[in-house]
Amino acid sequence: MGIFTRLGWFFKRQWKQYLVGVIALLLVALCNVVPPRIVGNVVDSVSRKNLTLKYLTINMVILFVVAILQYLLRFLWQKMIYGSSFVLERELRSRLFRHFMKMDSTFYQKWRTGDLMAHATNDIDAVRSVAGPGILTLADSIITGSSMILAMGFLIDWKMTLMAASPLLLLGVMARILGTKIHNAFKDSQAAFSSINNKTQESVVGIKVLKSLGEEKEDVADFNEYVHKNIKANKKTYRLDAMFDPLTTIIMGISYMVIIILGGMNVLHKNITIGQLVSFISYMANLAWPMYAVGSLFNLLERGSASYDRIMDLLSEKSSLVKATNALTTVPGGEIDFEIKRFHYPDDNAIALHDVNFKLGVGKTLGIVGPTGGGKSTIIGLLMRDFDHYDGDIKVGNIDIRKYEINSYLDIIGYVPQTNFLFSTNIRDNVRFANITASQSDVQKASFIADLDSDIQQMPDGYDTQVGELGVSLSGGQKQRLAIARAMLSDPKLLILDDSLSAVDSKTERNIEIQIAKERQNGTTIIAASRLSSVENADEIIVVDGGTIVEQGTHQELLSQPGWYAQIFNLQTKNTEIEGRLDHEE
């Protein structure tokens, strides 16, 4: 029952709706008292041989009126109680989604997508069932059970009622014993479902890789293993849940035995009439639903309790990003001053960056290059405020970026990663995602800068072309250029290109660089690249290796030094020349 206490904040908000619903349930229970009484009276009239058509007609009319009233009351309680439960569902879904939107990279490294989806679907449905069917079952079982027992006691015989209802105490004891076990079992079941979600999501997203490597059978076998674990967890849950109904049946059987023995004796001793015995049995039949409902109720409550715990665990996660007191909401601007003495990723003591210092003036371009794993992406991640805990300072306009409200800071950045996410809509809406009201001319201008406009014009539907899920209908180079167009449309003060031209040819790369340089004469740009031709026109280039800067200077300055930059540039230049000759020969 603790789940009702934990949901108290919601019940207090919706107390009027629930009160109306419970009152409607109470009136339905009172209506349920009438039919058995009428049946008993008619049976007594038949046994006394004084039943008349008028008396029968009056009773039939009463039954019809009661039936109509029950219909209206049932509609009312469903609207009030079930309707309120969907309000709770909306509230929890909104809270979870807002939570997802404000969490940092560490959170998404810890929680997998399928697990988050399971929390936002199955777990919320289980909690909603507490606020809907759970409240209904609790209130209806108490009201119906109490009204039937009171009717049996006051209208028939209170001694016989006590004897018939005494076995019900066994049900409460059993429910108490099984409750905790069901809670833990369902928690394990939901965790197993989350694992299946994760596995399904990964397999569907990576289906091309699976097929290309011929790993379909192995992946199916792996998936079946997850399914087996889920079935095993569910079997344990349902095995415990299944213990309620047989127990209820046994208790009901004991109660009916008591009724038959005591009722028969009372009829023989003329303490009650045969009609009253029929009414008593009818009341007992109505009491069966509340008894069976106890098992369903504890199942709902324990499922909802386990799911609510999982949701609250998720919502209790805190972002590691610094939330400064009186955070600045002004638009950042000015020179970038990057001074990191030491940084390591959360839960990893290995130093990712150390002694990395550079300055980048407004309107300037910085190139970041170096071996794979050298620290390029880490520098960009810190600039993007993926992580705020480091030894050092990153300033924009001489103000630490951690003093800005996160959205105010990120609004000045246009970020284009190597692997881009495209939405399942048309090209136009993907380009203008950050500014959905942008005009067609603005969209085309941004696409022209990204050297994508000519490609789009050749498509049958032009800018209305649907890109498909994750941009499946576009090539890798088109995806990258679309992402560049999206970033350019927002006209950011700081444009970060993280190896975002790796899928285009050298000629296209050069065209894009020329257009970006032309458009961003007053904008600051950072280009991280594996292909050194992408950064040779930068105002300054840093070579990052082992988490620190090992070379720094302009393109010509770095070429004049016998370091990594000169070696790799010469190697890439020779490869390009060889490829050019081969293409010419073909």
N, C-alpha and C positions, 0 to 999 in steps of 0.2 A: 504493500500500500504506500510505500515511501515515494513512489513515482508521482502520486497525487500531490504530495507535499512539494516536491521539486517543480511541479508544474503549477504551483499555487499562484505565481505571478500572472499566469495566463487566465486561470479561473477567476481571479479577482477582477480582471479586466472584462471578462465575458459573463459575470455573475448573473446579470439580468436574463440573458438568453438561456443560460442553464437552469435558472429558477423556473422560467416559463416551461421549459422542457420537462423538468422533474414534476411540476404540478400537473402537466398533461399526462405524464406516466401514472401519477397517483390517481387521477380521475379514470384512466383506463383500467387500473387495478380495481377500483370501486365498481366499475361497470362489469368486470369479470365476476364479481360476487353475485350479480343478479341472475345470470342464466342457470347455474346449479340450483339456486333456491327455487326458481320457477319450475324447473324440471321436477324437483322433489315434491312441490305442491301439486303438480299435475299427477304425478305417480300416486300420491296419497288420495287424490280425488278418484283416480281410477280404482284404487284398492277399496275405497269406500263406496264405489259405484254411484257417485253423485256428480260426475263430470258433466258439465253442460257445454253447449256450443258457444254460448256467450262468454263463459268463464275461460274456455280454451282460446277464443278469439282475442280477448283482452290480454291474455298472457303472450300470445303470438305478436300482438302489436307492441307490447313492451319490449320483447326480444328484438323486434325490427328497429325500434327507436334506439335501443342500446347499441345495436350493431352500427347504425349510422353515426351515432355519437363517438363510438370507438374509432371509426374510420377517420373522422375529423381530428380527433385527439392524437391519433397516431401520426397523421400528416404533420400536426403541429410540433410534436416532440422530435420527429425526424428533422424538420426544418431547423429547429432551435439547436439541438444537440449535434447532429451531423454537420449542419452548416457551420457551427462554431469550430468543429474539429478541423475543417478545411481552412479556417482563418489561422489556426495554429500552424498548419502545414505551410501556408504562405509565409508566415512570420519566420519559421525556421529556415525555409529555403532562402529567403531574402537575407537573413543573418549569415548563413553559410556563404552565399555568393559574395556578399560584401566583405566577408572575412577573407575569402580567396583573393579578392581584388587587392587587398592591402598587404598581403603577406609577401615575404621576401624570397630570394632564391634558396636560402637554406631550408625553408619550409617545403618547397617543391622538390628538393632533393630528398627530403625525409619521407614525404608522402607521395605515393605513386598515383597516377591519374585514375586508374580503376578503383582504387581504394576511396579516393575522394568522391567518385561517382556513386559508389555504394553507400557512403554516408548521406549523400544528397538525394538518394532514391529510397532504397529499402529501409534504412534506419529512420528516415523521416516518416515513411508510411507506417512503420511500427509505432512511433510516438503518436501519430495522428489517430491510430486505432485506440489508444488509451483515452484520448479526449473525445472520441466519438463512440464506437462500440463499447469501449471500456466503461465510460460513464453510464451509458445506457444499460449495460449488463449489470453494473453495480446497483444503480438506482432501481431498475426493474426487478432484479432478484430480491432486493430488500423489500420494496413496496409490495410486489406480488406475493412473495413469501409471507410477509407479515399480515397482509390483508386476508390471505387464505387461512392462515393459522387462527387469526382473530375470528373470522367467520365460522370456522369449524368449532372454535371454543365457545363463542357466545350464541351462535344459532343452533348448534347441535349438542355437543357435550364436551365440556372442558377437560374432564378426566381422560376421556378417550383421545382427545387431541394431544395431551401431554405424552401419553404413551406412544402415539403414532409418530410424533415429531422428535422423540428422544434420540433415535438413531442418527439424526442429522448432525449431532455433535461430532460423530466420527469423521464426517466430511471435512469439517473445519480443521481437525487435527491432521488429516492427511494432506490437506492443502498447505498447511504450514510446513510440513516436512518436505514436500516436493517443490515448494516455491523457490528456495535458494538454488536447488539443483537445476531447475529449469532456467533460472536466470543465467547461471554460468554456462550451461549447455547452449543456450541461444546466443550468448556472446561469442562462443567458439564458432557457432554456425554462421553468424554474420561475418566474422573474420575470414572464414573459408569462402564465403560468397565474394568478399572483396578480392581475394586471391584470384578467383575465376575471372572477375572483372578485369583485373590487371593483365592476366594472361590473354584474355580475348582482345583487349585493346591493343596490346603489343603485337599480337599475331596479325590482326587486321591491318594495322598501320604498316607493319613490315612484311606484308604478303608478297610484294615483289622480290624482296631479298630472299624470303623463304623459297619461293619458286625457282629463282635463279640459281640457288645453291642446292636445289633438290632435297630440301629438308622437310617436305610436307608430312611424310610418314612419322618422322621423329617428333615434329611439332604436335601432330595429332596424338601421339602416344603421351607426350608431356601434358597436353591438355586433358587427356583422359585421367591422368594421375591427379590433377587438380579437381576434376569432377568427382573422382573416387573419394578424395579427402572431404569434399563438400557433402557428399551423400553420407559418409560415415558420421560427420558432425550432425547432420540433420536427423539421421536415424536415432542418435542418442536423444536429441531434443524431442522427437515425436514419440519415442518409447516412453519417456517420462510423462509426456502430455497424455498419452493413451491410457495411463493408469487411472485417470480421473473418471472416465465414463463407466468402466466396469465397476469401480467402487460405488459410483452413484446408483448404478443399476441394482447392485446388491443391497444398498441401503434402502432404495425404494421398495425392493422385494420384501425386506424385513418390515417396513412400514405397512405395506399392504397386508402382510400376514397378521400384523397386530390389529389392523382395521377389521379384517374378516372375522377374526376370533372374537375381539371385544364387541364389534358391531353386531355380529350374529347373536351373541349372548344378550346384549341390550335390547335387541328386537324381541327375542324370546321372552325376556322379562318385562317387555312393554315399557322400557325406559325411553326408547326412541321408536319412531315409526319406520316402516320400510322406505318411505319417501325421504326421511331424514338420512337414512343410511346411504341411499343413492346420492343425495346431495353431498354427504361427507366424502364419498368416494370420488365424486366429481371435483370437489375442492382439492382432494389429494392429488388427482390427476393434474390439476392446474399448478400444484406445488412442485410437480416434476420438473417443469422448465427452470425455476430458480435453482433447483438442486444441480441440474446438468449445467446451468449457466456458471456455477461456481468454478468448474473446471476450465471452461472457456475464459472466464474472467481472469483467473490466475495465469493462464497462458498469455493472454493479452498484456497483462500488467508486467509480467517478467520479461516478455519480449520488448515491450516499450521501455522498461527500465534499463535493460541492457543497451538498447539502441540510444536512449537518451544519454547514457554514460559515454558512449562512443562519440556522440555529437558534441557533448560538452568538453570531452578531452580534446577534440579538434579545435573547438572555439577557444579553448584555454591557451592554445599555442600563441606565443607572442613573437612579433616581428623583431628581428635583431637590429633593424634600422633605428638610428637615433632619432627620437622625437624631441627636438629642442623646446625648451620653455619659451613661449612667445616667439615661435618660429616665424621667420620672415616670409611674407607672401609677395614681396616685390619681385620683379623680374630680374634675375641675375644678369650681370653683364660685365665685360672687362677681360683683362688678361687672366689666363689660366696658369696657376702656380702649383705644380705637382711635386710634393716633397714627401716621399714615403720612406721612413727609416726601416720599417719591418712590418710584414703582413703575412699571416697564415690563415688558411681557410678554417672555418669552424670544425671542430672534431678532428683536426689534422695539425699536428705540431710541426710538420715540415714547413720551412720558410718558403713561401711562394714568391715574395718580392723583398728586396732589401736595397737600401741606398739608391732609390730611383728618383732622380730630380730633373725636372725640365720646366721651362716656361714657354707659353705659347700666346703670342699677342693677338689682338683682334684683327681679323682679316688674313691671318697667316694659316699655313698648312703644315701639319706635322705628319711625317711618315714613321710608322712603327714596323720594324721588320726583325727577323731573327729566326733561329731554328725552331722547329715544332716543340712545344712545351717550354719555351724559353720564358714566357710571361707576358706575351702581347695581350692575350685575352684577359688576363688578370688586371692589367692596367686599365683596359676599357671597362671591365666590370666595376672597378673602384670609381671610375669617372661616372658610370651609370648609377652609382649608389646601390649596387647589388649587395655590397657589404659596407658597413660603417665603422667597424671596429678594427683599427690599425694604429700603428705607432707612426705619427706624422700628420701632415695636413694637406688637404687639397682645397685650393681657394680659387674662387672666380671673382674678379674685381676686388681682391684683397679680403674677401669674406669666406670663411670656411663653409663648404657646401652643406655640411651637416646642420648648419644654423637655418637653412631654408626649409620651408615646408616642402615635402617630397614632390608633390605635384607641381608646385611653382618652379622647382629646379628642373624637373624632367621636361617641362613644357618647352624649354629652350633647346632641347636636344632632338635631333633627327638621327635615328639609329638604324643602320642597315646591316644585319648579320649575314654571315655566309649562307646559312640555311634559313630561308624565310618562310614565314607562315602566311598563307593566303586564305581568305575566307571563301566559303562556297557561295559566291555571288558573281556578278559580272565584273569585267575589268574596270569599268568606270568607278564602281563603288569601292573596289579594292584600292584604287589609286587615291580616292578622296576619303579614305577611312577616317583620317584624323580631322577632316573638315568636310562632312557629308554635304554641306550646302555649297561647296565650291562649284563654280560654273564649268561648263564643258570646255571653254577656251582655256581655263586654268589647268584642267586635267590634261588637255592636249599639249600645253606648253611644258608641263612637268614630264609628260611621256616623251616629248621631243628631246628634252635635256638628257633623258635616260636612253636615248636612241631606240625607243620602243614604238614610237608613233607609226613609223612605216610598216612595222610588223602587224600592228593592230588594224591599220587601214586595209591590209590584204585579207583579213579574216572576214568571213561572210557576214557576221553580225557586228563587226567593228568593236566599239567600246561596250556594246551590249553582250559580247561573247561571255558565256558562263565559263569560269575557270575550273569548275569541278572541285571536289573535296581536296583540300590542300594544294590546289592548283594543278591537278593531275593532267589537265588538257594542255598545259604549257610546258615548254622545254626548261631545262635548268637555267639557261641564260636569260630566257624571258621572265622567269620568276624573279631572278636577281634584279633585272632592269625594272620590273614593275615595282619592286620594293624600293628601289632608288627613286623612282618617280613619286611614290607615296611620301618618301622623306622630303623630297624637294618641294612638293606641293605645300608643305607646312612652313616652308621658308625658315628653317631653324637657325638660331644664332650659332649653334655648334652642331656640325654634321659629322657623324662617326660612321665610317665605312670599314666594317670588320671583314676583310677578305671577301668583299661583296662583288668583286669582278672576276672571280676565279673561274666562272663558267662561260665567260665570253671570250671571243678571239681578240688578238692584239689590236686589230684595226678598230673594232667596236669599243674596246677599252679606251683607246686614245680619243675617239670621238666623244665619249662620255666625259673623260677628264677635261677636255677642252671646254665643253659646254658647262660643266660644273664650275670650272675656274672663271669662266665668263660671267656666270650668274652670281657667284659668291665672292665678289671682290671685297665686300665688307663683312663676309661671314667667316668664321673660324672652322677649319676642317681638320679632322684626324683620319688618316688612312692606315689601317693595319693590313699588311699584304704579305703573301708568299712570293708573288711575282714582283720583282724589284722594279720593273718598268712602271708599275702603278704609282711609285713614290718618287721617281727620279726628278719630278718638277716641284717637289715639296720644298718649302722654305728651310726646313730642317728635318733631318732623319736621325732616329735613334735605333741602334741595334741592341736588342734585348736577348740575353742568354743567361741561363742559370738564375733567373729572377732579378737581374740587375743590368744596367746599361754598360755595354762593353765597347761600343763605338758611338760617336755622335758628331754630326756635321751635315753639310750639304752633300748632294750627290757627287759633285766633283771632288770635294774634300775627302770623302770616304773612298772614292776610287783611287786617290793618290796614296792611300794607306794600304799596307799589305795585311789586310784583315779579312774577316768573314764576308763583309759586304762586297769588296772588290772581287773576291774569289767567286762568290755565288753569282754576281752580276755577269762576269765574264763567261761563266759556265752557261747561264741562261741565254746570253746573247748568242753563243755558239750553237746551242740547241735550236734557237729560233732560226738561225741562218740555215742550218741543216734541214729543218722542216720546210723552210721556204724553197730550197733547191729541189727537195723531193716533190713538193706540190707542183713546181714548175715543170719537172720532168714528166709527171703524170698528165 
